[in-house]
Amino acid sequence: MGEILTMHWSGPHRWPKGGRQPREEALEQGGVYVFSVEHPQGYLVYCAGHTQHFRKRFRQHDRCYWNGTYSIFDHSAFAAGKRVKVWPGFWFRKHQPLQLLEDYEARKAEILAATKRWLDGYRVFVAPIDAGKRIRQRIESALMQAFMEAEPPACDMPDQGMSLSSRWPWEEPLAVEKRYHNRILGMPAKMVI
């Protein structure tokens, strides 16, 4: 394990309105990212992800938030270290149960207002890296594991339903270190993926 991959984190960036961010070089690349909410001690991470192109991926996420696919949390509660779900989302459901669809339609104004607060409060960090999909997947998995194993409140906040792909037994370990100036709670300084 001689090579060390250094991730240079950029952020916090505001959530891209309509999936669009101001033109920033970091967002025209691919790599790994975290979605977080500001907390008095730093930034609490909700999820990590990886992509070939940040801007395109964020547009996909934006659509899923606004159309009810993703869960929506109360921003103020999350910023205080508490997960209070406003909307469970349609994610993981092959068929959207009629009761859930009716609930969404009946509460649509409330859910969309909560979605706006949730996204307005999101802070996005990106680490552009020139690496293949498997390396990005392994980093995403290691980050989520680190966040879930961190001290409270960081360990209580990450999404638990993600499909993650850590290092397979036959893959060579790779050391990864981070470079960033902001306090992302639970972010390891170094990891072996």
N, C-alpha and C positions, 0 to 999 in steps of 0.2 A: 504494500500500500504506500507507494512513493508519491503519487500525484495528489495534490490538494486542490480542490475546486473552491475558489473564493466567490461568494455571492455578494455583490454590492447592492444593498437595498436602497431604494428610492421611495420617498414618501415622508409624511402621509399626504396622499392625494385625496381630494374629495371624490365622491362617487360621480361617475360620468353621467351627466343628464342625458337621458335617452340613449345611454351607452356611449356617449361621446365625451371625450376629454379634450381640453386644450391640446394643441400640438406639442407633444413632448417626446423627445427622442426615445426615452426609456419605454414609452408605451407603443412604439412602432416595432418592437421586437417581441420575442417570446421568452419564456422562463417560468418562474414560479411567483406566486402572489399570495397575500393574505388579506382578508377582509376583517376589519377590526372596528371597535368602538372605543372612543377615548374614555379613560377611567382616571380617577385622581392619581393612581400610581403609574400610569402609562397607558398602553393600548391592550384591550382584551380582544383576543382573536376569536372570531366565529368560525372561520374556515380558511384552509389553504387550498391552492389549486395550481395547476400547471397548464401551459398553453403554448402553441406555436406563435401566437400573435395576441398580445394583451387587448388591444382595442377591439378586435373582432370578438374575442371571448367575453369581454365585458358587455358588449351589445347583447349577446345571447343571455347572459345572466340577467341583464336589465329586463328583457322581455319576460323571463320566467318569474321575476319578482312582480311585475305589473299585471300578469295574467293569472296570478293565483297559484302557479305551480309550486313555488317555494314557500316555506314557512316564513311568517313575519313575526318578529318579536317587538315588544314594547321597548323603544330605544332608551327611555329614561331608566327603566328597570335594568336593562342590560348594562348600561353605563355604571350602574351601582353594583354590578356583579350578580344580578339575578336574571334568570331566564324566565320571562313571562311571555308565553306565546299568545299572540293576538289571532293568528290564523295558522292552521296546521299545514296548509298547502295540499295540492293534489299530487305531489311527488310520490312515487312508489305505489301508485294505485293504477292498475291496468284499466279499470273502469271507474269512472268517477261516480260514487254512489249518489243517488238522487237526493238524499238528505243533505249531503255535503254541498252539492250544487245549489240546492235551495238556500242553504245557510249562506253560501257565498253571495248569491243574488240579493238576499235580504239584508246582508251586512256590507254590501259592496262599498258604499260610501265610507263607512268606518274602516274597512280593511284597506282601501286605497289611501285614506288619510294616514293610517298607521304605516303603510308602505312608504309614503313620502317621508315621514319622520325617520323611519328606519334607514332609508337610503341617504337622506340628508345628513344623518349622523354617522354614516359609514366612513371609515378612513382606510384607504387602500395603500398597501405597500407592495412594490414590485421589485423583483431581482432578475434583471435580464441575464440570461445565460445562453451561451451557444453550445447546447448539448442536445442529444437526442431525446426522444420521448421516454425511453426507459429510465434515463438519469433523472429527468424531470419528475416522473412518477415516483421514483424512489425518494427524491427530496420531499415531495408533497407528503408521502406517507410518513417519513421520519419527522417532519415538522408537526403533523397532526398528532403523532405519538408523543412527541415532546410536550406539546400544549396540553394533552390529556393527562400527562404525568407531572405537570408543573404544580407548584403550590397554589392553594386557593387565593384569589378567585379564578385565576387563569385556567385551572383544570376543569372548572365547572361550566365553562362557556362554549367550547368547541362543539360543532355539529357532530353528532354521534352516528349518523346514518350514511356516511360516505363510503364509497367503494375505493379502497386504497390498495396499492400494489407495492409492497416493500421488496427489499432485495431477495432474489431467489437464491437457494443454496449454491448453485453453480456460478453465480455472478461474483466477480471480484469486488471486494469492499472498496469504497471510495471515501476519502476524508473530505468533508465539506466544512468550510468556516465562513462566517458572515462578517460583513462590514456594513455598519449602519450607525446612525447617530441618535435615533429615537428609541424609546423604551417600549419594546413589544414584550409584554409579559409572557414568560415561558419560552421565549426564543432562545435556543441554545447557541452558545458561542461557536461550538464545534460539534459535528456529528459524524458518525460513520454510517454510510448508507449502503 
